């Protein structure tokens, strides 16, 4: 069954939502130029400020527990051909640079090209989607190689050193000339560093310097989150729920969401992106999207011998509740965050620039595409009803 056929979008709940939906029907002055262009979106109340669909997720975890219904917007399009094109190009790039060598079947099955297609519905340019896909896959690879997967060489004791050198792949080090060859060798000898550098070079075709600086900042914050999780592993402790939720704000999809305007072909002014109100909305949405990852990745992590951190596990440990109760409470937290973003972004859209309105609409679309991808990706598969 098509993912979109499972989704019913009800009408807007209140006058503000109706007004914002009308405001967002057009994006004057923010149309993409060049090869990127807006695709036709579905008619009806599916944009920011519209009540989100309640989506029943059919994926079960390893114990047969269904992921609960989540308050989430619908995906705005489903274009399998475009997804396949992006995924094919992404796999060719990964193979060329040696990323996930011998494991590309897992990358193919995860179908990151589909995630890019679903999450960025305001362009149908496969090269722009590929640029975003390269950045996302490089970030995932950093997590897999350095943080999560011992079979790929991850080790808590090495994490800080590895992340520090990896950051030089996106914000180049400038040592005295005699040390330049050593730095360059370090970049070329590691597939994660190669991937990060290559991905940023590709995105530079479409992003201006301020946007690239924004992306570097968000990736640096992500690396802080990786280090925080590494410290928990070293200590052998489960964080408190509040600590974990703060962690999920930085170890999250913010770098992916931050590329919304870069992929769309316009520029959100730096001052607006840095506005604390906008920052709050973006991080709230990104945290919610990452909690979707927590819920859908439970099955995969359940099979792992290592300690894994996800919100249901943290809640169960702290609140001494059943796994099912912890899952339901996690879903409720997700829903609260999505509703918070919906309300606050709608208010921002009333007074912000056309670019901000379009960006917030893109974040709303990212939430729907992210949920749709997680519900179907083989990266998180166990059993499905």
Phi and psi in degrees as a GROMACS rama.xvg file:
@    title "Ramachandran Plot"
@    xaxis  label "Phi"
@    yaxis  label "Psi"
@TYPE xy
-61.8638  142.313  UNK-2
-58.5676  -39.1507  UNK-3
-68.179  -27.2842  UNK-4
-72.2164  -12.1847  UNK-5
-88.5249  -4.44165  UNK-6
-109.189  131.487  UNK-7
-122.628  120.928  UNK-8
-98.9209  112.106  UNK-9
-73.9679  174.367  UNK-10
-76.093  164.802  UNK-11
-61.5625  146.517  UNK-12
-85.271  -25.2531  UNK-13
-150.308  170.037  UNK-14
-63.5091  -38.7764  UNK-15
-60.3099  -42.2493  UNK-16
-61.1783  -41.4319  UNK-17
-63.637  -44.2004  UNK-18
-62.8283  -45.2228  UNK-19
-66.3714  -38.4213  UNK-20
-58.655  -38.6885  UNK-21
-68.7064  -41.2079  UNK-22
-60.3905  -37.1131  UNK-23
-86.9942  -0.0831057  UNK-24
-66.5189  -26.3995  UNK-25
-128.478  153.847  UNK-26
-125.983  69.5115  UNK-27
-60.5085  135.822  UNK-28
76.6659  3.62327  UNK-29
-128.308  27.2409  UNK-30
-75.0842  141.028  UNK-31
-68.1002  150.353  UNK-32
-111.323  162.5  UNK-33
72.0176  -145.247  UNK-34
-69.6491  -22.7417  UNK-35
-79.8069  135.999  UNK-36
-147.795  155.406  UNK-37
-75.4133  135.245  UNK-38
-87.2896  157.171  UNK-39
-68.3045  128.556  UNK-40
-97.7446  159.512  UNK-41
-61.8998  145.958  UNK-42
-75.5176  161.114  UNK-43
98.0722  175.839  UNK-44
-80.2901  82.1236  UNK-45
-120.065  0.383107  UNK-46
-91.8371  -173.698  UNK-47
-58.2055  140.467  UNK-48
90.258  -2.0732  UNK-49
-101.678  144.225  UNK-50
-56.2915  134.574  UNK-51
-76.0292  154.733  UNK-52
-74.9869  145.001  UNK-53
-87.1033  116.087  UNK-54
-109.958  123.931  UNK-55
-86.5106  115.399  UNK-56
-89.1939  129.443  UNK-57
-93.6108  -5.62623  UNK-58
-68.2141  133.34  UNK-59
-107.992  151.8  UNK-60
-83.8315  -174.43  UNK-61
-65.196  -18.6227  UNK-62
-98.9334  9.25759  UNK-63
82.9938  16.2057  UNK-64
-89.9425  124.497  UNK-65
-73.7534  143.509  UNK-66
-66.9597  131.252  UNK-67
-66.6013  169.254  UNK-68
-59.1928  140.638  UNK-69
-122.023  140.64  UNK-70
-79.5908  111.129  UNK-71
-159.453  145.119  UNK-72
-70.3231  160.883  UNK-73
-77.1742  155.292  UNK-74
-66.2653  139.327  UNK-75
-86.9308  -12.4664  UNK-76
-157.857  163.263  UNK-77
-142.156  103.63  UNK-78
-121.318  85.697  UNK-79
-57.9936  -35.6684  UNK-80
-65.6326  -42.9202  UNK-81
-65.1671  -42.3589  UNK-82
-59.2277  -43.6416  UNK-83
-65.3173  -39.0909  UNK-84
-61.9678  -46.4402  UNK-85
-65.3613  -42.5324  UNK-86
-64.1994  -39.7953  UNK-87
-62.6092  -44.097  UNK-88
-66.3819  -38.0508  UNK-89
-65.3016  -41.7537  UNK-90
-64.8164  -39.9676  UNK-91
-62.5175  -40.5112  UNK-92
-64.9324  -46.3719  UNK-93
-60.1869  -41.9078  UNK-94
-65.3601  -40.2848  UNK-95
-62.0442  -38.7401  UNK-96
-95.9462  -1.36423  UNK-97
83.2269  18.7442  UNK-98
-80.6219  132.274  UNK-99
56.1671  40.4351  UNK-100
-56.5837  131.037  UNK-101
79.0316  -2.80143  UNK-102
-129.633  18.4942  UNK-103
-65.9658  -19.3508  UNK-104
-63.1031  -33.8604  UNK-105
-68.2409  -39.1811  UNK-106
-66.8595  -41.6025  UNK-107
-60.546  -43.7839  UNK-108
-68.2861  -33.242  UNK-109
-64.3302  -30.9557  UNK-110
60.3214  59.4938  UNK-111
-66.4915  -23.6389  UNK-112
-61.2207  -35.9956  UNK-113
-67.0781  -39.0612  UNK-114
-59.6396  -44.8245  UNK-115
-63.6082  -41.4364  UNK-116
-62.484  -43.3835  UNK-117
-71.9444  -38.8545  UNK-118
-83.0707  -18.2351  UNK-119
-125.743  70.4289  UNK-120
-77.0073  -2.21018  UNK-121
-92.7669  12.9209  UNK-122
-145.184  146.565  UNK-123
-119.72  21.5385  UNK-124
-82.6213  111.797  UNK-125
-62.6948  -27.6103  UNK-126
-72.8824  -37.225  UNK-127
-64.6223  -43.5447  UNK-128
-64.4278  -35.721  UNK-129
-64.4267  -41.3856  UNK-130
-58.1132  -45.3829  UNK-131
-65.7168  -39.0357  UNK-132
-63.9054  -39.2275  UNK-133
-62.4246  -44.4532  UNK-134
-61.7477  -45.0174  UNK-135
-64.0004  -45.0783  UNK-136
-66.672  -36.5695  UNK-137
-63.4873  -38.4453  UNK-138
-68.0403  -42.4389  UNK-139
-62.0655  -40.4995  UNK-140
-64.6702  -37.6562  UNK-141
-57.3925  -43.3854  UNK-142
-64.356  -47.6981  UNK-143
-65.2825  -48.2954  UNK-144
-71.9301  -38.8075  UNK-145
-101.62  -25.9255  UNK-146
-113.587  -47.6356  UNK-147
-104.465  -32.922  UNK-148
-115.037  104.031  UNK-149
-64.1564  -27.4888  UNK-150
-69.596  -14.6997  UNK-151
-105.298  6.73818  UNK-152
104.21  5.21908  UNK-153
-69.5252  143.892  UNK-154
-157.946  125.752  UNK-155
-53.1193  -36.4487  UNK-156
-65.8291  -23.9342  UNK-157
-97.4329  -8.25538  UNK-158
-59.0851  -50.7987  UNK-159
-58.8593  -45.0077  UNK-160
-64.2593  -40.6974  UNK-161
-66.9317  -43.0153  UNK-162
-66.8185  -36.2906  UNK-163
-62.3917  -43.161  UNK-164
-71.235  -37.0473  UNK-165
-61.5246  -35.9182  UNK-166
-62.7098  -30.7928  UNK-167
-64.9876  -15.5779  UNK-168
-73.3857  -25.1809  UNK-169
-109.156  -18.0983  UNK-170
-132.534  83.5095  UNK-171
-53.9046  138.748  UNK-172
-73.5847  147.862  UNK-173
-128.281  72.8991  UNK-174
-79.8008  170.945  UNK-175
-54.8603  154.461  UNK-176
-55.1783  -34.9162  UNK-177
-65.1119  -20.2511  UNK-178
-100.958  -4.00639  UNK-179
-60.0184  -45.0673  UNK-180
-58.1532  -37.3885  UNK-181
-66.6404  -40.627  UNK-182
-64.6394  -44.3133  UNK-183
-63.7646  -39.1714  UNK-184
-62.8551  -40.454  UNK-185
-62.745  -35.91  UNK-186
-68.1496  -40.5365  UNK-187
-81.0549  -22.3946  UNK-188
-83.1893  -7.77989  UNK-189
-124.81  122.415  UNK-190
-64.8775  -28.929  UNK-191
-67.5999  -45.7402  UNK-192
-64.4563  -40.1728  UNK-193
-60.5056  -42.4273  UNK-194
-65.1466  -44.9931  UNK-195
-60.7278  -46.1292  UNK-196
-65.6439  -43.9546  UNK-197
-64.2253  -40.7127  UNK-198
-64.4299  -43.8021  UNK-199
-66.4483  -35.8814  UNK-200
-63.4001  -38.5671  UNK-201
-67.8751  -45.436  UNK-202
-63.8385  -27.3827  UNK-203
-63.3603  -17.9485  UNK-204
-66.6925  -24.2359  UNK-205
-118.461  -18.5425  UNK-206
-105.888  147.982  UNK-207
-86.1111  178.638  UNK-208
-63.7228  -36.2529  UNK-209
-67.1481  -37.3563  UNK-210
-68.4381  -40.7454  UNK-211
-65.433  -37.2851  UNK-212
-63.4587  -39.3665  UNK-213
-60.2773  -45.2773  UNK-214
-65.9216  -40.7967  UNK-215
-59.4523  -42.8621  UNK-216
-60.4043  -45.0009  UNK-217
-66.74  -35.9744  UNK-218
-68.8494  -38.1271  UNK-219
-59.8919  -42.4864  UNK-220
-64.0452  -40.5052  UNK-221
-58.1665  -42.1639  UNK-222
-64.0615  -34.0358  UNK-223
-60.3468  -41.3435  UNK-224
-63.0789  -39.8741  UNK-225
-60.5263  -42.1863  UNK-226
-64.9613  -37.1079  UNK-227
-62.5571  -44.6409  UNK-228
-64.5401  -37.6312  UNK-229
-61.0018  -35.4634  UNK-230
-68.094  -35.3962  UNK-231
-62.8786  -40.9999  UNK-232
-64.3436  -43.1485  UNK-233
-62.4085  -39.4961  UNK-234
-79.1637  -16.9043  UNK-235
64.3215  39.8333  UNK-236
-127.728  154.427  UNK-237
-95.1682  128.793  UNK-238
-70.0741  162.771  UNK-239
-69.1923  159.775  UNK-240
-60.822  -44.574  UNK-241
-60.9312  -40.0102  UNK-242
-66.6404  -40.824  UNK-243
-65.6331  -40.956  UNK-244
-66.267  -36.9475  UNK-245
-63.9044  -39.2039  UNK-246
-62.4104  -41.3355  UNK-247
-69.4728  -13.7316  UNK-248
-75.6474  -29.5153  UNK-249
-101.22  -33.9871  UNK-250
-93.348  78.5204  UNK-251
-149.28  -169.622  UNK-252
-87.8059  13.5679  UNK-253
-53.6669  -45.2949  UNK-254
-58.9094  -35.8247  UNK-255
-69.0752  -44.7462  UNK-256
-64.5055  -35.3114  UNK-257
-62.3337  -18.3898  UNK-258
-86.6303  3.86701  UNK-259
-53.4299  -49.0089  UNK-260
-75.2255  -30.3232  UNK-261
-62.4552  -44.1889  UNK-262
-70.7473  -36.0576  UNK-263
-74.287  -18.6975  UNK-264
91.6612  28.477  UNK-265
-142.922  176.36  UNK-266
-125.241  118.109  UNK-267
-78.3723  121.263  UNK-268
-54.9182  141.227  UNK-269
-57.3494  -36.5659  UNK-270
-64.799  -36.5111  UNK-271
-72.7509  -40.6526  UNK-272
-61.9025  -34.9139  UNK-273
-82.6902  -11.0584  UNK-274
-54.763  127.586  UNK-275
-54.4198  -31.9361  UNK-276
-69.6369  -39.5437  UNK-277
-70.0262  -41.4993  UNK-278
-59.0197  -42.1227  UNK-279
-61.7027  -45.8615  UNK-280
-62.2433  -44.1987  UNK-281
-65.1229  -43.2791  UNK-282
-72.3347  -34.5506  UNK-283
-62.3666  -46.2204  UNK-284
-62.7137  -43.0874  UNK-285
-66.8953  -36.9153  UNK-286
-62.5248  -44.9144  UNK-287
-58.6903  -44.3133  UNK-288
-62.4129  -35.5686  UNK-289
-73.9542  -30.1053  UNK-290
-69.0784  -28.6937  UNK-291
-59.5543  -42.5056  UNK-292
-59.5245  -43.1783  UNK-293
-57.7552  -46.3619  UNK-294
-67.3999  -42.3602  UNK-295
-81.3099  -19.8766  UNK-296
-88.8562  -2.12987  UNK-297
-56.3744  -40.7432  UNK-298
-63.672  -44.7391  UNK-299
-63.8528  -43.7682  UNK-300
-71.8604  -26.963  UNK-301
-62.6601  -27.5229  UNK-302
-84.7088  -9.66383  UNK-303
-83.1128  146.399  UNK-304
-81.2408  -19.1453  UNK-305
-85.9091  161.652  UNK-306
-72.476  127.925  UNK-307
-116.387  150.064  UNK-308
-113.159  120.753  UNK-309
-145.311  161.42  UNK-310
-60.4686  -43.4362  UNK-311
-58.3698  -40.9662  UNK-312
-64.2604  -40.5048  UNK-313
-67.5251  -42.7937  UNK-314
-64.3129  -43.964  UNK-315
-60.6125  -39.8047  UNK-316
-68.468  -42.1825  UNK-317
-79.1035  -41.9054  UNK-318
-96.4265  -0.352303  UNK-319
50.7169  50.2314  UNK-320
-113.223  173.076  UNK-321
-73.4972  158.607  UNK-322
-55.2253  -39.7834  UNK-323
-64.0318  -42.1637  UNK-324
-63.7337  -39.6583  UNK-325
-63.9588  -38.5396  UNK-326
-64.4742  -44.7882  UNK-327
-63.2014  -41.0073  UNK-328
-67.7057  -34.9948  UNK-329
-64.9878  -42.9552  UNK-330
-61.8506  -38.6949  UNK-331
-64.287  -39.495  UNK-332
-63.7482  -44.3407  UNK-333
-55.198  -49.1351  UNK-334
-62.5505  -39.6653  UNK-335
-61.6567  -41.5051  UNK-336
-66.0964  -41.1694  UNK-337
-64.0412  -42.927  UNK-338
-64.018  -37.6667  UNK-339
-62.2097  -46.4003  UNK-340
-61.0854  -45.3034  UNK-341
-55.7145  -46.3712  UNK-342
-70.1995  -47.8043  UNK-343
-72.8189  -36.3124  UNK-344
-68.2576  -35.7306  UNK-345
-61.858  -42.444  UNK-346
-65.3058  -41.838  UNK-347
-63.4834  -36.962  UNK-348
-65.4486  -25.9103  UNK-349
-68.1891  -30.1304  UNK-350
-117.334  -10.2084  UNK-351
-82.9878  177.854  UNK-352
-71.0975  164.006  UNK-353
-56.5545  -35.9213  UNK-354
-66.2216  -38.0805  UNK-355
-67.2086  -41.2682  UNK-356
-61.0012  -41.8732  UNK-357
-68.2391  -38.5129  UNK-358
-63.4444  -45.3366  UNK-359
-64.7524  -36.5934  UNK-360
-62.8618  -38.8062  UNK-361
-65.2309  -37.2506  UNK-362
-65.0873  -41.3055  UNK-363
-58.5978  -44.7082  UNK-364
-64.7375  -35.6221  UNK-365
-61.7985  -40.17  UNK-366
-59.2611  -45.471  UNK-367
-67.7072  -41.7132  UNK-368
-66.7643  -38.1335  UNK-369
-61.8706  -45.928  UNK-370
-65.0654  -41.4449  UNK-371
-63.285  -40.3641  UNK-372
-66.9959  -46.139  UNK-373
-59.6074  -33.8384  UNK-374
-70.3129  -17.5995  UNK-375
-120.596  -12.2003  UNK-376
-70.8497  136.713  UNK-377
-69.0815  -12.6748  UNK-378
-60.9937  -26.6463  UNK-379
-117.275  16.2238  UNK-380
-79.5472  143.041  UNK-381
-133.504  -85.751  UNK-382
-123.67  150.652  UNK-383
-132.619  136.51  UNK-384
